[in-house]
């Protein structure tokens, strides 16, 4: 498994965080998603063989949010 943390700009409320969580959890290989409006970030646990980090970034940015930094561990 791989842990990916995305620093996200453009979230205005908890509803924005919920939108991101909902979109990311539908991606193949994603095991767990935690999105924090207060911290402005998403933590994702995924199978690196089923989904690429670039795909996750694309999904987050699709509704208009912006990923400004990403960090990953494992995988």
PyMOL Python script that loads the backbone (N, CA, C, O; Angstrom):
from pymol import cmd

cmd.read_pdbstr("""\
ATOM      1  N   UNK A   1       0.832  -1.180   0.000  1.00  0.00           N
ATOM      2  CA  UNK A   1       0.000   0.000   0.000  1.00  0.00           C
ATOM      3  C   UNK A   1       0.878   1.245   0.000  1.00  0.00           C
ATOM      4  O   UNK A   1       2.030   1.228   0.433  1.00  0.00           O
ATOM      5  N   UNK A   2       0.300   2.300  -0.491  1.00  0.00           N
ATOM      6  CA  UNK A   2       0.989   3.575  -0.586  1.00  0.00           C
ATOM      7  C   UNK A   2       0.137   4.632   0.108  1.00  0.00           C
ATOM      8  O   UNK A   2      -1.086   4.637  -0.032  1.00  0.00           O
ATOM      9  N   UNK A   3       0.774   5.517   0.848  1.00  0.00           N
ATOM     10  CA  UNK A   3       0.090   6.619   1.510  1.00  0.00           C
ATOM     11  C   UNK A   3       0.447   7.907   0.773  1.00  0.00           C
ATOM     12  O   UNK A   3       1.623   8.225   0.596  1.00  0.00           O
ATOM     13  N   UNK A   4      -0.572   8.641   0.349  1.00  0.00           N
ATOM     14  CA  UNK A   4      -0.376   9.890  -0.384  1.00  0.00           C
ATOM     15  C   UNK A   4      -1.064  11.008   0.390  1.00  0.00           C
ATOM     16  O   UNK A   4      -2.225  10.885   0.778  1.00  0.00           O
ATOM     17  N   UNK A   5      -0.340  12.094   0.611  1.00  0.00           N
ATOM     18  CA  UNK A   5      -0.917  13.279   1.241  1.00  0.00           C
ATOM     19  C   UNK A   5      -0.891  14.412   0.231  1.00  0.00           C
ATOM     20  O   UNK A   5       0.164  14.753  -0.305  1.00  0.00           O
ATOM     21  N   UNK A   6      -2.058  14.996  -0.027  1.00  0.00           N
ATOM     22  CA  UNK A   6      -2.184  16.090  -0.978  1.00  0.00           C
ATOM     23  C   UNK A   6      -2.555  17.359  -0.230  1.00  0.00           C
ATOM     24  O   UNK A   6      -3.540  17.381   0.509  1.00  0.00           O
ATOM     25  N   UNK A   7      -1.775  18.415  -0.416  1.00  0.00           N
ATOM     26  CA  UNK A   7      -2.100  19.732   0.130  1.00  0.00           C
ATOM     27  C   UNK A   7      -2.980  20.416  -0.912  1.00  0.00           C
ATOM     28  O   UNK A   7      -2.591  20.551  -2.072  1.00  0.00           O
ATOM     29  N   UNK A   8      -4.170  20.846  -0.488  1.00  0.00           N
ATOM     30  CA  UNK A   8      -5.178  21.327  -1.431  1.00  0.00           C
ATOM     31  C   UNK A   8      -5.587  22.759  -1.110  1.00  0.00           C
ATOM     32  O   UNK A   8      -5.835  23.102   0.046  1.00  0.00           O
ATOM     33  N   UNK A   9      -5.653  23.589  -2.147  1.00  0.00           N
ATOM     34  CA  UNK A   9      -6.171  24.951  -2.012  1.00  0.00           C
ATOM     35  C   UNK A   9      -7.537  25.024  -2.676  1.00  0.00           C
ATOM     36  O   UNK A   9      -7.823  24.285  -3.618  1.00  0.00           O
ATOM     37  N   UNK A  10      -8.375  25.919  -2.176  1.00  0.00           N
ATOM     38  CA  UNK A  10      -9.675  26.138  -2.797  1.00  0.00           C
ATOM     39  C   UNK A  10     -10.847  25.553  -2.036  1.00  0.00           C
ATOM     40  O   UNK A  10     -11.995  25.726  -2.444  1.00  0.00           O
ATOM     41  N   UNK A  11     -10.577  24.857  -0.925  1.00  0.00           N
ATOM     42  CA  UNK A  11     -11.681  24.352  -0.109  1.00  0.00           C
ATOM     43  C   UNK A  11     -12.207  25.507   0.739  1.00  0.00           C
ATOM     44  O   UNK A  11     -11.424  26.227   1.358  1.00  0.00           O
ATOM     45  N   UNK A  12     -13.531  25.689   0.772  1.00  0.00           N
ATOM     46  CA  UNK A  12     -14.136  26.780   1.519  1.00  0.00           C
ATOM     47  C   UNK A  12     -14.933  26.314   2.731  1.00  0.00           C
ATOM     48  O   UNK A  12     -15.324  27.122   3.574  1.00  0.00           O
ATOM     49  N   UNK A  13     -15.172  24.996   2.815  1.00  0.00           N
ATOM     50  CA  UNK A  13     -15.998  24.485   3.918  1.00  0.00           C
ATOM     51  C   UNK A  13     -15.856  22.966   4.012  1.00  0.00           C
ATOM     52  O   UNK A  13     -15.170  22.338   3.207  1.00  0.00           O
ATOM     53  N   UNK A  14     -16.512  22.405   4.999  1.00  0.00           N
ATOM     54  CA  UNK A  14     -16.515  20.956   5.158  1.00  0.00           C
ATOM     55  C   UNK A  14     -17.169  20.246   3.985  1.00  0.00           C
ATOM     56  O   UNK A  14     -16.822  19.105   3.679  1.00  0.00           O
ATOM     57  N   UNK A  15     -18.105  20.906   3.331  1.00  0.00           N
ATOM     58  CA  UNK A  15     -18.753  20.322   2.157  1.00  0.00           C
ATOM     59  C   UNK A  15     -17.765  20.105   1.021  1.00  0.00           C
ATOM     60  O   UNK A  15     -17.856  19.117   0.292  1.00  0.00           O
ATOM     61  N   UNK A  16     -16.821  21.027   0.871  1.00  0.00           N
ATOM     62  CA  UNK A  16     -15.773  20.869  -0.150  1.00  0.00           C
ATOM     63  C   UNK A  16     -14.933  19.625   0.158  1.00  0.00           C
ATOM     64  O   UNK A  16     -14.614  18.839  -0.734  1.00  0.00           O
ATOM     65  N   UNK A  17     -14.582  19.464   1.431  1.00  0.00           N
ATOM     66  CA  UNK A  17     -13.800  18.300   1.849  1.00  0.00           C
ATOM     67  C   UNK A  17     -14.574  17.018   1.568  1.00  0.00           C
ATOM     68  O   UNK A  17     -13.994  16.025   1.128  1.00  0.00           O
ATOM     69  N   UNK A  18     -15.869  17.037   1.817  1.00  0.00           N
ATOM     70  CA  UNK A  18     -16.705  15.858   1.564  1.00  0.00           C
ATOM     71  C   UNK A  18     -16.775  15.548   0.066  1.00  0.00           C
ATOM     72  O   UNK A  18     -16.764  14.381  -0.326  1.00  0.00           O
ATOM     73  N   UNK A  19     -16.847  16.574  -0.760  1.00  0.00           N
ATOM     74  CA  UNK A  19     -16.848  16.374  -2.216  1.00  0.00           C
ATOM     75  C   UNK A  19     -15.569  15.680  -2.665  1.00  0.00           C
ATOM     76  O   UNK A  19     -15.612  14.732  -3.449  1.00  0.00           O
ATOM     77  N   UNK A  20     -14.443  16.151  -2.170  1.00  0.00           N
ATOM     78  CA  UNK A  20     -13.149  15.559  -2.530  1.00  0.00           C
ATOM     79  C   UNK A  20     -13.099  14.107  -2.062  1.00  0.00           C
ATOM     80  O   UNK A  20     -12.695  13.221  -2.815  1.00  0.00           O
ATOM     81  N   UNK A  21     -13.512  13.868  -0.817  1.00  0.00           N
ATOM     82  CA  UNK A  21     -13.490  12.499  -0.279  1.00  0.00           C
ATOM     83  C   UNK A  21     -14.332  11.567  -1.140  1.00  0.00           C
ATOM     84  O   UNK A  21     -13.909  10.459  -1.469  1.00  0.00           O
ATOM     85  N   UNK A  22     -15.503  12.015  -1.493  1.00  0.00           N
ATOM     86  CA  UNK A  22     -16.411  11.201  -2.301  1.00  0.00           C
ATOM     87  C   UNK A  22     -15.817  10.864  -3.670  1.00  0.00           C
ATOM     88  O   UNK A  22     -15.934   9.730  -4.135  1.00  0.00           O
ATOM     89  N   UNK A  23     -15.193  11.827  -4.304  1.00  0.00           N
ATOM     90  CA  UNK A  23     -14.594  11.602  -5.629  1.00  0.00           C
ATOM     91  C   UNK A  23     -13.402  10.649  -5.549  1.00  0.00           C
ATOM     92  O   UNK A  23     -13.262   9.750  -6.377  1.00  0.00           O
ATOM     93  N   UNK A  24     -12.549  10.852  -4.552  1.00  0.00           N
ATOM     94  CA  UNK A  24     -11.329  10.051  -4.442  1.00  0.00           C
ATOM     95  C   UNK A  24     -11.644   8.607  -4.060  1.00  0.00           C
ATOM     96  O   UNK A  24     -11.015   7.687  -4.583  1.00  0.00           O
ATOM     97  N   UNK A  25     -12.605   8.390  -3.159  1.00  0.00           N
ATOM     98  CA  UNK A  25     -12.878   7.030  -2.700  1.00  0.00           C
ATOM     99  C   UNK A  25     -13.443   6.135  -3.808  1.00  0.00           C
ATOM    100  O   UNK A  25     -13.437   4.911  -3.675  1.00  0.00           O
ATOM    101  N   UNK A  26     -13.926   6.731  -4.892  1.00  0.00           N
ATOM    102  CA  UNK A  26     -14.460   5.961  -6.021  1.00  0.00           C
ATOM    103  C   UNK A  26     -13.365   5.461  -6.965  1.00  0.00           C
ATOM    104  O   UNK A  26     -13.640   4.665  -7.863  1.00  0.00           O
ATOM    105  N   UNK A  27     -12.138   5.918  -6.771  1.00  0.00           N
ATOM    106  CA  UNK A  27     -11.053   5.537  -7.661  1.00  0.00           C
ATOM    107  C   UNK A  27     -10.585   4.109  -7.369  1.00  0.00           C
ATOM    108  O   UNK A  27     -10.579   3.679  -6.215  1.00  0.00           O
ATOM    109  N   UNK A  28     -10.195   3.375  -8.414  1.00  0.00           N
ATOM    110  CA  UNK A  28      -9.745   1.997  -8.207  1.00  0.00           C
ATOM    111  C   UNK A  28      -8.518   1.944  -7.298  1.00  0.00           C
ATOM    112  O   UNK A  28      -7.608   2.765  -7.413  1.00  0.00           O
ATOM    113  N   UNK A  29      -8.509   0.976  -6.405  1.00  0.00           N
ATOM    114  CA  UNK A  29      -7.358   0.755  -5.534  1.00  0.00           C
ATOM    115  C   UNK A  29      -7.317   1.621  -4.299  1.00  0.00           C
ATOM    116  O   UNK A  29      -6.446   1.427  -3.451  1.00  0.00           O
ATOM    117  N   UNK A  30      -8.230   2.576  -4.164  1.00  0.00           N
ATOM    118  CA  UNK A  30      -8.243   3.442  -2.982  1.00  0.00           C
ATOM    119  C   UNK A  30      -8.873   2.669  -1.820  1.00  0.00           C
ATOM    120  O   UNK A  30     -10.005   2.194  -1.913  1.00  0.00           O
ATOM    121  N   UNK A  31      -8.120   2.555  -0.732  1.00  0.00           N
ATOM    122  CA  UNK A  31      -8.571   1.808   0.440  1.00  0.00           C
ATOM    123  C   UNK A  31      -9.191   2.710   1.503  1.00  0.00           C
ATOM    124  O   UNK A  31     -10.152   2.322   2.168  1.00  0.00           O
ATOM    125  N   UNK A  32      -8.639   3.918   1.662  1.00  0.00           N
ATOM    126  CA  UNK A  32      -9.138   4.849   2.679  1.00  0.00           C
ATOM    127  C   UNK A  32      -8.815   6.277   2.264  1.00  0.00           C
ATOM    128  O   UNK A  32      -7.794   6.543   1.629  1.00  0.00           O
ATOM    129  N   UNK A  33      -9.715   7.197   2.641  1.00  0.00           N
ATOM    130  CA  UNK A  33      -9.533   8.615   2.331  1.00  0.00           C
ATOM    131  C   UNK A  33      -9.951   9.430   3.545  1.00  0.00           C
ATOM    132  O   UNK A  33     -11.002   9.187   4.137  1.00  0.00           O
ATOM    133  N   UNK A  34      -9.127  10.387   3.904  1.00  0.00           N
ATOM    134  CA  UNK A  34      -9.455  11.330   4.962  1.00  0.00           C
ATOM    135  C   UNK A  34      -9.143  12.724   4.437  1.00  0.00           C
ATOM    136  O   UNK A  34      -8.005  13.011   4.067  1.00  0.00           O
ATOM    137  N   UNK A  35     -10.157  13.596   4.405  1.00  0.00           N
ATOM    138  CA  UNK A  35      -9.955  14.952   3.907  1.00  0.00           C
ATOM    139  C   UNK A  35     -10.276  15.929   5.032  1.00  0.00           C
ATOM    140  O   UNK A  35     -11.335  15.848   5.653  1.00  0.00           O
ATOM    141  N   UNK A  36      -9.356  16.849   5.286  1.00  0.00           N
ATOM    142  CA  UNK A  36      -9.538  17.836   6.344  1.00  0.00           C
ATOM    143  C   UNK A  36      -9.606  19.240   5.746  1.00  0.00           C
ATOM    144  O   UNK A  36      -8.653  19.717   5.130  1.00  0.00           O
ATOM    145  N   UNK A  37     -10.755  19.890   5.942  1.00  0.00           N
ATOM    146  CA  UNK A  37     -10.896  21.281   5.512  1.00  0.00           C
ATOM    147  C   UNK A  37      -9.962  22.161   6.337  1.00  0.00           C
ATOM    148  O   UNK A  37      -9.297  23.040   5.789  1.00  0.00           O
ATOM    149  N   UNK A  38      -9.907  21.932   7.655  1.00  0.00           N
ATOM    150  CA  UNK A  38      -9.071  22.741   8.546  1.00  0.00           C
ATOM    151  C   UNK A  38      -7.592  22.681   8.178  1.00  0.00           C
ATOM    152  O   UNK A  38      -6.898  23.697   8.216  1.00  0.00           O
ATOM    153  N   UNK A  39      -7.111  21.492   7.822  1.00  0.00           N
ATOM    154  CA  UNK A  39      -5.701  21.319   7.456  1.00  0.00           C
ATOM    155  C   UNK A  39      -5.454  21.569   5.976  1.00  0.00           C
ATOM    156  O   UNK A  39      -4.308  21.734   5.556  1.00  0.00           O
ATOM    157  N   UNK A  40      -6.522  21.598   5.184  1.00  0.00           N
ATOM    158  CA  UNK A  40      -6.385  21.815   3.748  1.00  0.00           C
ATOM    159  C   UNK A  40      -5.653  20.681   3.055  1.00  0.00           C
ATOM    160  O   UNK A  40      -4.820  20.908   2.177  1.00  0.00           O
ATOM    161  N   UNK A  41      -5.971  19.461   3.456  1.00  0.00           N
ATOM    162  CA  UNK A  41      -5.278  18.330   2.843  1.00  0.00           C
ATOM    163  C   UNK A  41      -6.114  17.063   2.827  1.00  0.00           C
ATOM    164  O   UNK A  41      -7.101  16.917   3.549  1.00  0.00           O
ATOM    165  N   UNK A  42      -5.672  16.156   1.970  1.00  0.00           N
ATOM    166  CA  UNK A  42      -6.291  14.834   1.870  1.00  0.00           C
ATOM    167  C   UNK A  42      -5.206  13.787   2.096  1.00  0.00           C
ATOM    168  O   UNK A  42      -4.099  13.895   1.570  1.00  0.00           O
ATOM    169  N   UNK A  43      -5.545  12.777   2.885  1.00  0.00           N
ATOM    170  CA  UNK A  43      -4.652  11.632   3.088  1.00  0.00           C
ATOM    171  C   UNK A  43      -5.332  10.431   2.455  1.00  0.00           C
ATOM    172  O   UNK A  43      -6.490  10.129   2.746  1.00  0.00           O
ATOM    173  N   UNK A  44      -4.598   9.753   1.586  1.00  0.00           N
ATOM    174  CA  UNK A  44      -5.171   8.657   0.809  1.00  0.00           C
ATOM    175  C   UNK A  44      -4.290   7.423   0.947  1.00  0.00           C
ATOM    176  O   UNK A  44      -3.071   7.497   0.791  1.00  0.00           O
ATOM    177  N   UNK A  45      -4.912   6.298   1.238  1.00  0.00           N
ATOM    178  CA  UNK A  45      -4.222   5.012   1.265  1.00  0.00           C
ATOM    179  C   UNK A  45      -4.695   4.246   0.047  1.00  0.00           C
ATOM    180  O   UNK A  45      -5.890   3.998  -0.118  1.00  0.00           O
ATOM    181  N   UNK A  46      -3.740   3.865  -0.818  1.00  0.00           N
ATOM    182  CA  UNK A  46      -4.144   3.222  -2.072  1.00  0.00           C
ATOM    183  C   UNK A  46      -3.139   2.160  -2.511  1.00  0.00           C
ATOM    184  O   UNK A  46      -2.013   2.099  -2.018  1.00  0.00           O
ATOM    185  N   UNK A  47      -3.574   1.334  -3.441  1.00  0.00           N
ATOM    186  CA  UNK A  47      -2.736   0.320  -4.071  1.00  0.00           C
ATOM    187  C   UNK A  47      -2.058   0.987  -5.268  1.00  0.00           C
ATOM    188  O   UNK A  47      -2.740   1.367  -6.219  1.00  0.00           O
ATOM    189  N   UNK A  48      -0.736   1.139  -5.242  1.00  0.00           N
ATOM    190  CA  UNK A  48      -0.047   1.834  -6.332  1.00  0.00           C
ATOM    191  C   UNK A  48      -0.121   1.091  -7.670  1.00  0.00           C
ATOM    192  O   UNK A  48       0.172   1.671  -8.716  1.00  0.00           O
ATOM    193  N   UNK A  49      -0.509  -0.179  -7.642  1.00  0.00           N
ATOM    194  CA  UNK A  49      -0.649  -0.942  -8.886  1.00  0.00           C
ATOM    195  C   UNK A  49      -2.012  -0.695  -9.536  1.00  0.00           C
ATOM    196  O   UNK A  49      -2.190  -0.973 -10.722  1.00  0.00           O
ATOM    197  N   UNK A  50      -2.980  -0.172  -8.763  1.00  0.00           N
ATOM    198  CA  UNK A  50      -4.332   0.037  -9.274  1.00  0.00           C
ATOM    199  C   UNK A  50      -4.604   1.492  -9.653  1.00  0.00           C
ATOM    200  O   UNK A  50      -5.460   1.764 -10.494  1.00  0.00           O
ATOM    201  N   UNK A  51      -3.878   2.425  -9.037  1.00  0.00           N
ATOM    202  CA  UNK A  51      -4.082   3.839  -9.349  1.00  0.00           C
ATOM    203  C   UNK A  51      -2.769   4.594  -9.205  1.00  0.00           C
ATOM    204  O   UNK A  51      -1.941   4.272  -8.353  1.00  0.00           O
ATOM    205  N   UNK A  52      -2.593   5.594 -10.043  1.00  0.00           N
ATOM    206  CA  UNK A  52      -1.375   6.412 -10.003  1.00  0.00           C
ATOM    207  C   UNK A  52      -1.655   7.695  -9.225  1.00  0.00           C
ATOM    208  O   UNK A  52      -2.789   8.168  -9.163  1.00  0.00           O
ATOM    209  N   UNK A  53      -0.617   8.234  -8.646  1.00  0.00           N
ATOM    210  CA  UNK A  53      -0.722   9.485  -7.895  1.00  0.00           C
ATOM    211  C   UNK A  53      -1.255  10.610  -8.791  1.00  0.00           C
ATOM    212  O   UNK A  53      -2.062  11.428  -8.349  1.00  0.00           O
ATOM    213  N   UNK A  54      -0.806  10.649 -10.035  1.00  0.00           N
ATOM    214  CA  UNK A  54      -1.280  11.675 -10.974  1.00  0.00           C
ATOM    215  C   UNK A  54      -2.789  11.589 -11.192  1.00  0.00           C
ATOM    216  O   UNK A  54      -3.451  12.612 -11.366  1.00  0.00           O
ATOM    217  N   UNK A  55      -3.334  10.369 -11.184  1.00  0.00           N
ATOM    218  CA  UNK A  55      -4.780  10.200 -11.340  1.00  0.00           C
ATOM    219  C   UNK A  55      -5.517  10.803 -10.153  1.00  0.00           C
ATOM    220  O   UNK A  55      -6.548  11.454 -10.323  1.00  0.00           O
ATOM    221  N   UNK A  56      -4.992  10.589  -8.956  1.00  0.00           N
ATOM    222  CA  UNK A  56      -5.619  11.130  -7.749  1.00  0.00           C
ATOM    223  C   UNK A  56      -5.612  12.655  -7.784  1.00  0.00           C
ATOM    224  O   UNK A  56      -6.609  13.293  -7.447  1.00  0.00           O
ATOM    225  N   UNK A  57      -4.492  13.232  -8.189  1.00  0.00           N
ATOM    226  CA  UNK A  57      -4.389  14.687  -8.292  1.00  0.00           C
ATOM    227  C   UNK A  57      -5.408  15.207  -9.299  1.00  0.00           C
ATOM    228  O   UNK A  57      -6.088  16.201  -9.045  1.00  0.00           O
ATOM    229  N   UNK A  58      -5.510  14.542 -10.427  1.00  0.00           N
ATOM    230  CA  UNK A  58      -6.457  14.948 -11.468  1.00  0.00           C
ATOM    231  C   UNK A  58      -7.891  14.929 -10.966  1.00  0.00           C
ATOM    232  O   UNK A  58      -8.660  15.848 -11.249  1.00  0.00           O
ATOM    233  N   UNK A  59      -8.258  13.891 -10.223  1.00  0.00           N
ATOM    234  CA  UNK A  59      -9.616  13.767  -9.689  1.00  0.00           C
ATOM    235  C   UNK A  59      -9.908  14.910  -8.713  1.00  0.00           C
ATOM    236  O   UNK A  59     -11.008  15.463  -8.728  1.00  0.00           O
ATOM    237  N   UNK A  60      -8.945  15.270  -7.870  1.00  0.00           N
ATOM    238  CA  UNK A  60      -9.134  16.352  -6.905  1.00  0.00           C
ATOM    239  C   UNK A  60      -9.268  17.698  -7.619  1.00  0.00           C
ATOM    240  O   UNK A  60     -10.066  18.542  -7.211  1.00  0.00           O
ATOM    241  N   UNK A  61      -8.498  17.894  -8.670  1.00  0.00           N
ATOM    242  CA  UNK A  61      -8.492  19.185  -9.361  1.00  0.00           C
ATOM    243  C   UNK A  61      -9.669  19.358 -10.322  1.00  0.00           C
ATOM    244  O   UNK A  61      -9.992  20.482 -10.705  1.00  0.00           O
ATOM    245  N   UNK A  62     -10.305  18.268 -10.711  1.00  0.00           N
ATOM    246  CA  UNK A  62     -11.401  18.322 -11.682  1.00  0.00           C
ATOM    247  C   UNK A  62     -12.517  19.298 -11.291  1.00  0.00           C
ATOM    248  O   UNK A  62     -12.961  20.065 -12.146  1.00  0.00           O
ATOM    249  N   UNK A  63     -12.994  19.306 -10.030  1.00  0.00           N
ATOM    250  CA  UNK A  63     -14.065  20.248  -9.688  1.00  0.00           C
ATOM    251  C   UNK A  63     -13.576  21.665  -9.387  1.00  0.00           C
ATOM    252  O   UNK A  63     -14.375  22.517  -8.998  1.00  0.00           O
ATOM    253  N   UNK A  64     -12.278  21.932  -9.559  1.00  0.00           N
ATOM    254  CA  UNK A  64     -11.787  23.297  -9.382  1.00  0.00           C
ATOM    255  C   UNK A  64     -10.851  23.523  -8.204  1.00  0.00           C
ATOM    256  O   UNK A  64     -10.412  24.650  -7.979  1.00  0.00           O
ATOM    257  N   UNK A  65     -10.538  22.477  -7.449  1.00  0.00           N
ATOM    258  CA  UNK A  65      -9.578  22.603  -6.358  1.00  0.00           C
ATOM    259  C   UNK A  65      -8.176  22.534  -6.948  1.00  0.00           C
ATOM    260  O   UNK A  65      -7.999  22.130  -8.097  1.00  0.00           O
ATOM    261  N   UNK A  66      -7.172  22.931  -6.153  1.00  0.00           N
ATOM    262  CA  UNK A  66      -5.809  22.930  -6.674  1.00  0.00           C
ATOM    263  C   UNK A  66      -4.884  22.200  -5.708  1.00  0.00           C
ATOM    264  O   UNK A  66      -4.805  22.544  -4.529  1.00  0.00           O
ATOM    265  N   UNK A  67      -4.188  21.197  -6.216  1.00  0.00           N
ATOM    266  CA  UNK A  67      -3.197  20.477  -5.419  1.00  0.00           C
ATOM    267  C   UNK A  67      -1.887  21.243  -5.528  1.00  0.00           C
ATOM    268  O   UNK A  67      -1.328  21.375  -6.617  1.00  0.00           O
ATOM    269  N   UNK A  68      -1.398  21.748  -4.401  1.00  0.00           N
ATOM    270  CA  UNK A  68      -0.191  22.571  -4.411  1.00  0.00           C
ATOM    271  C   UNK A  68       1.049  21.822  -3.932  1.00  0.00           C
ATOM    272  O   UNK A  68       2.176  22.275  -4.136  1.00  0.00           O
ATOM    273  N   UNK A  69       0.833  20.677  -3.298  1.00  0.00           N
ATOM    274  CA  UNK A  69       1.964  19.860  -2.858  1.00  0.00           C
ATOM    275  C   UNK A  69       1.485  18.435  -2.651  1.00  0.00           C
ATOM    276  O   UNK A  69       0.332  18.203  -2.285  1.00  0.00           O
ATOM    277  N   UNK A  70       2.370  17.490  -2.885  1.00  0.00           N
ATOM    278  CA  UNK A  70       2.034  16.102  -2.599  1.00  0.00           C
ATOM    279  C   UNK A  70       3.234  15.363  -2.037  1.00  0.00           C
ATOM    280  O   UNK A  70       4.378  15.599  -2.424  1.00  0.00           O
ATOM    281  N   UNK A  71       2.940  14.470  -1.119  1.00  0.00           N
ATOM    282  CA  UNK A  71       3.963  13.645  -0.482  1.00  0.00           C
ATOM    283  C   UNK A  71       3.455  12.216  -0.482  1.00  0.00           C
ATOM    284  O   UNK A  71       2.259  11.973  -0.320  1.00  0.00           O
ATOM    285  N   UNK A  72       4.366  11.274  -0.663  1.00  0.00           N
ATOM    286  CA  UNK A  72       3.937   9.880  -0.642  1.00  0.00           C
ATOM    287  C   UNK A  72       4.948   9.019   0.096  1.00  0.00           C
ATOM    288  O   UNK A  72       6.137   9.333   0.163  1.00  0.00           O
ATOM    289  N   UNK A  73       4.438   7.922   0.650  1.00  0.00           N
ATOM    290  CA  UNK A  73       5.254   6.945   1.375  1.00  0.00           C
ATOM    291  C   UNK A  73       4.818   5.554   0.955  1.00  0.00           C
ATOM    292  O   UNK A  73       3.630   5.306   0.749  1.00  0.00           O
ATOM    293  N   UNK A  74       5.765   4.658   0.829  1.00  0.00           N
ATOM    294  CA  UNK A  74       5.458   3.272   0.497  1.00  0.00           C
ATOM    295  C   UNK A  74       5.168   3.093  -0.981  1.00  0.00           C
ATOM    296  O   UNK A  74       5.264   4.029  -1.774  1.00  0.00           O
ATOM    297  N   UNK A  75       4.805   1.847  -1.334  1.00  0.00           N
ATOM    298  CA  UNK A  75       4.424   1.516  -2.695  1.00  0.00           C
ATOM    299  C   UNK A  75       5.516   1.707  -3.660  1.00  0.00           C
ATOM    300  O   UNK A  75       5.335   1.464  -4.853  1.00  0.00           O
TER     301      UNK A  75
END
""", "prot")
cmd.dss("prot")
cmd.show_as("cartoon", "prot")
cmd.util.cbc("prot")
cmd.orient("prot")
